[in-house]
Amino acid sequence: LCARLIPLADVITPNIPEAEVLAEMKITSEEDMERAAETILAKFGCAVLLKGGHSISDANDLLCTKEGSRWLRGRRIDNPNTHGTGCTLSSAIASNLAKGFSLFESAERAKAYISGALAAMLDLGKGSGPMNHAFDINSRFTAEK
């Protein structure tokens, strides 16, 4: 995975525990997130969207590219139904890239989509269920560039 697949990617989206493994360091602050993302970028040569929702402050993510780093700030949404958020975020970024948006625009749009889907508070079944992927089906998220 690390030697063959990640170097082929344009962007990877690790959460805090995954980034700790990839960067070989403990992450306990936003400064650590910055160091880890830069380490991962240097190690694998692809952009990194380091998701801060697992254990750092709010839901602030860091996009680190060869051109520089930018924070995507967000508020934590108290919703137990978070199953699939990482996969959905990655898919939303890929979809927006395919539509012609820049990596930063794609990450920003994907983060807004995830926030909306979580805020819609879909509650299915027991345990950690899915978020509401269809919360705003006729919205700006479906628009082409």
For each residue, the residues with C-beta under 8 A, 3 or more apart:
1: 4 5 6
2: 5 6 22 44
3: 6 7
4: 1 7 8
5: 1 2 8 9
6: 1 2 3 9 12 44 46
7: 3 4 44 45 46
8: 4 5
9: 5 6 12 44 46
10: 46 47 97 103
11: 46 47 48 49 93 103 107
12: 6 9 40 44 46 47 48 49
13: 48 49 51 86 89 90 93
14: 18 19 22 40 48 50 51
15: 18 19 51 53 54 86
16: 19 20 27 33 50 51 52 54 55 56
17: 20 21 54
18: 14 15 21 22
19: 14 15 16 22 23 27 33 36 37 40 48 50
20: 16 17 23 24 25 26 27 36
21: 17 18 24
22: 2 14 18 19 36 39 40 43 44
23: 19 20 27 35 36 37 39 40 43
24: 20 21 39
25: 20 32 35 36 39
26: 20 32
27: 16 19 20 23 32 33 36 55 56
28: 32 55 56
29: 32 33 56
30: 33 34 52 56 57 60 62 71
31: 34 35
32: 25 26 27 28 29 35 36
33: 16 19 27 29 30 36 37 50 52 56 62
34: 30 31 37 38 62 64 69
35: 23 25 31 32 38 39
36: 19 20 22 23 25 27 32 33 39 40 50
37: 19 23 33 34 40 41 48 50 62 64 69
38: 34 35 41 42 64 69
39: 22 23 24 25 35 36 42 43
40: 12 14 19 22 23 36 37 43 44 48 50 64
41: 37 38 44 45 46 47 48 64 65 66
42: 38 39 45
43: 22 23 39 40
44: 2 6 7 9 12 22 40 41
45: 7 41 42
46: 6 7 9 10 11 12 41
47: 10 11 12 41 63 64 65 66 103
48: 11 12 13 14 19 37 40 41 62 63 64 65
49: 11 12 13 61 62 63 64 72 89 93 107
50: 14 16 19 33 36 37 40 61 62 64
51: 13 14 15 16 54 61 86 89
52: 16 30 33 55 56 57 58 59 60 61 62
53: 15 56 59 61 76 85
54: 15 16 17 51
55: 16 27 28 52
56: 16 27 28 29 30 33 52 53 60
57: 30 52 60
58: 52 73 74 75 76
59: 52 53 74 75 76 77 115
60: 30 52 56 57 71 72 73 74
61: 49 50 51 52 53 71 72 74 107 111
62: 30 33 34 37 48 49 50 52 69 70 71 72
63: 47 48 49 69 70 71 72 103 104 107
64: 34 37 38 40 41 47 48 49 50 68 69
65: 41 47 48 68 69 103
66: 41 47
67:
68: 64 65
69: 34 37 38 62 63 64 65
70: 62 63 104
71: 30 60 61 62 63
72: 49 60 61 62 63 107 108 111
73: 58 60
74: 58 59 60 61 111 115
75: 58 59 115
76: 53 58 59
77: 59 115 118 119
78:
79: 82 118 119 121 131
80: 128 129
81: 118 121 122 123 124 128 129 130 131
82: 79 85 118 128 131
83: 128 129 130 131
84: 87 88 130 131
85: 53 82 88 89 114 118 131
86: 13 15 51 89 90
87: 84 90 91
88: 84 85 91 92 113 114 117 131 133
89: 13 49 51 85 86 92 93 110 111 114
90: 13 86 87 93 94
91: 87 88 94 95
92: 88 89 95 96 106 109 110 113 114 141
93: 11 13 49 89 90 96 97 103 106 107 110
94: 90 91 97 98 106
95: 91 92 98 99
96: 92 93 99 101 105 106 109 110
97: 10 93 94 100 101 103 106
98: 94 95
99: 95 96 144 145
100: 97 144 145
101: 96 97 105 106 109 145
102: 105 106
103: 10 11 47 63 65 93 97 106 107
104: 63 70 107 108
105: 96 101 102 108 109
106: 92 93 94 96 97 101 102 103 109 110
107: 11 49 61 63 72 93 103 104 110 111
108: 72 104 105 111 112
109: 92 96 101 105 106 112 113 141
110: 89 92 93 96 106 107 113 114
111: 61 72 74 89 107 108 114 115
112: 108 109 115 116 141
113: 88 92 109 110 116 117 141
114: 85 88 89 92 110 111 117 118 131
115: 59 74 75 77 111 112 118 119
116: 112 113 119 120 135 136 139 141
117: 88 113 114 120 122 131 132 133 135
118: 77 79 81 82 85 114 115 121 131
119: 77 79 115 116 135
120: 116 117 131 132 135 136
121: 79 81 118 132
122: 81 117 129 130 131 132 135
123: 81 129
124: 81 129 130
125: 129
126: 129
127:
128: 80 81 82 83
129: 80 81 83 122 123 124 125 126
130: 81 83 84 122 124 133
131: 79 81 82 83 84 85 88 114 117 118 120 122
132: 117 120 121 122 135
133: 88 117 130
134: 137
135: 116 117 119 120 122 132
136: 116 120 139 141
137: 134 142
138: 142
139: 116 136 142 143
140: 143
141: 92 109 112 113 116 136
142: 137 138 139
143: 139 140
144: 99 100
145: 99 100 101
